[in-house]
């Protein structure tokens, strides 16, 4: 029995690719995990709160900057077309971030600083467009690796990204050469990661990228206009939905509570990213092949759904009761509220683990409009939960309970929608 199982695993490209990518993602997540006890003692909750606010702004800029053209790399007709589309996404990102930098420095800085009641923003908001461009480069190369089945390279990319960011933060935290080593370290790490992506892309496919032409890039921009039309607004809504809690909590609650909430979300990011990111990237490639050949991919969808439910349910039962104690043990006594917040958020985060890898079905089946509608639901439920919590409930704990319930509902809707589309139903 065990020999047959091992033979089956060894012969399955999906499982082998999943394990390859899972190993890289796991190592990429373990590195910051190992350093968090150090970072949690070097930096204060307020410093983590500032980084969380800057990261929220950066994530929105990264989506707008590329127009989400990189999402079309997977479904491009051939390698040359994919290369032109990839380069166009990078060029568009560079131009957009240059404009964003000017607007932030001379137009938006004072309104944002006043609204968020965060004086440090005035000195550090300039990092957001820079970090956003580095994220765009990272994302474009990731999509290229998924298309070309470079799963080993994709694993290396994630490890380099994680290591560069984590080590930069730690080093600058120790040497104290600037007042915000956490913010500067994050930016330096992302710059190193983006440079590594460019080097690896040119090393493996330099000839292909050297054949790109501006005229062909413009043609690709027109051909794949559905992505900025539907995917970009949808992803922007999704990113805003992720950024809203940090930004609104900053407006309603103390800087310490913002930092504690940010750490609570980070606690879940480690196991969720290890499982979700690897399975999502490999499954998208497999589902894309199946859907092109058969017009449906329900069987593989259901297998992955069952696996994710099993993993998420087991993790919830085993660890949720011990999160406050584990957080104190790992990060220090000052982070006890983060563990308590994590307990409240746990059920919604399990549904996030399930919905994330399956959401690639929206792209594979080209249900971009439906994906946009779901993003609207996601943002509205997030807005309602935080605004009602901040204005009416008045406490962080009550706000997070409402937030977890409504976000869980949004993830359930996503799961139901993607399963329907995996059946191959021709619905617009």
HUCOR-V841503 format. One record per backbone hydrogen bond with DSSP energy under -0.5 kcal/mol. NH is the residue of the N-H (numbers start at 0). CO is the residue of the C=O. If there is no record, write none. Layout:
nh=<NH;NH>
co=<CO;CO>
This chain:
nh=<4;5;6;7;8;9;10;11;11;12;15;16;17;18;19;20;21;22;23;24;25;26;27;28;29;30;31;32;33;34;35;36;37;38;39;40;41;42;47;48;49;50;51;52;53;54;55;56;57;58;59;60;61;62;63;64;65;66;68;70;71;72;75;75;81;82;83;84;85;86;87;88;89;90;91;92;93;94;95;96;97;98;99;100;101;102;103;104;105;106;107;108;111;112;113;114;115;116;117;120;121;122;123;124;126;127;129;130;131;132;133;134;135;136;137;138;139;140;141;142;143;144;145;146;147;148;149;150;153;154;155;156;157;158;159;160;161;162;163;164;165;166;167;168;169;170;171;172;173;174;175;180;183;184;185;186;187;188;189;190;191;192;193;194;195;196;197;198;199;200;201;202;203;204;205;208;209;210;210;211;216;217;218;219;220;221;222;223;224;226;227;228;229;230;231;233;234;235;236;237;238;239;240;241;242;243;244;245;246;247;248;249;250;251;252;257;258;259;260;261;262;263;264;265;266;267;268;269;270;271;272;273;274;275;276;277;277;278;279;280;281;282;283;284;285;286;287;288;289;290;291;292;293;294;294;295;296;297;300;301;302;303;304;305;306;307;308;309;310;311;312;313;314;315;316;317;318;319;321;322;322;325;326;327;328;329;330;331;331;334;335;337;338;339;340;341;342;343;344;345;348;349;350;351;352;353;354;355;356;357;358;358;359;360;361;362;362;363;364;365;366;367;370;371;372;373;374;375;376;377;378;379;380;381;382;383;384;385;386;387;388;389;390;391;392;393;398;399;400;401;402;403;404;405;406;407;408;409;410;411;412;413;414;415;416;417;418;419;420;421;422;422;423;424;426>
co=<0;1;2;3;4;5;6;7;8;10;11;12;13;14;15;16;17;18;19;20;21;22;23;24;25;26;27;28;29;30;31;32;34;34;35;37;37;38;43;44;45;46;47;48;49;50;51;52;53;54;55;56;57;58;59;60;61;62;65;67;68;69;71;72;77;78;79;80;81;82;83;84;85;86;87;88;89;90;91;92;93;94;95;96;97;98;99;100;101;102;102;103;107;108;109;110;111;112;112;117;118;119;119;120;123;124;125;126;127;128;129;130;131;132;133;134;135;136;137;138;139;140;141;142;143;145;144;148;149;150;151;152;153;154;155;156;157;158;159;160;161;162;163;164;165;166;167;168;169;170;171;177;179;180;181;182;183;184;185;186;187;188;189;190;191;192;193;194;195;196;197;198;199;200;201;204;205;206;207;208;212;213;214;215;216;217;218;219;221;223;223;224;225;225;226;229;230;231;232;233;234;235;236;237;238;239;240;241;242;243;244;245;246;247;248;253;254;255;256;257;258;259;260;261;262;263;264;265;266;267;268;269;270;271;272;272;273;274;275;276;277;278;279;280;281;282;283;284;285;286;287;288;289;289;290;289;421;421;296;297;298;299;300;301;302;303;304;305;306;307;308;309;310;311;312;313;314;315;318;318;319;321;322;323;324;325;326;326;327;331;332;334;334;335;336;337;338;339;340;341;344;345;346;347;348;349;350;351;352;353;354;355;356;357;358;358;359;359;360;362;361;365;366;367;368;369;370;371;372;373;374;375;376;377;378;379;380;381;382;383;384;385;386;387;387;388;394;395;396;397;398;399;400;401;402;403;404;405;406;407;408;409;410;411;412;413;414;415;416;417;418;419;420;419;424>
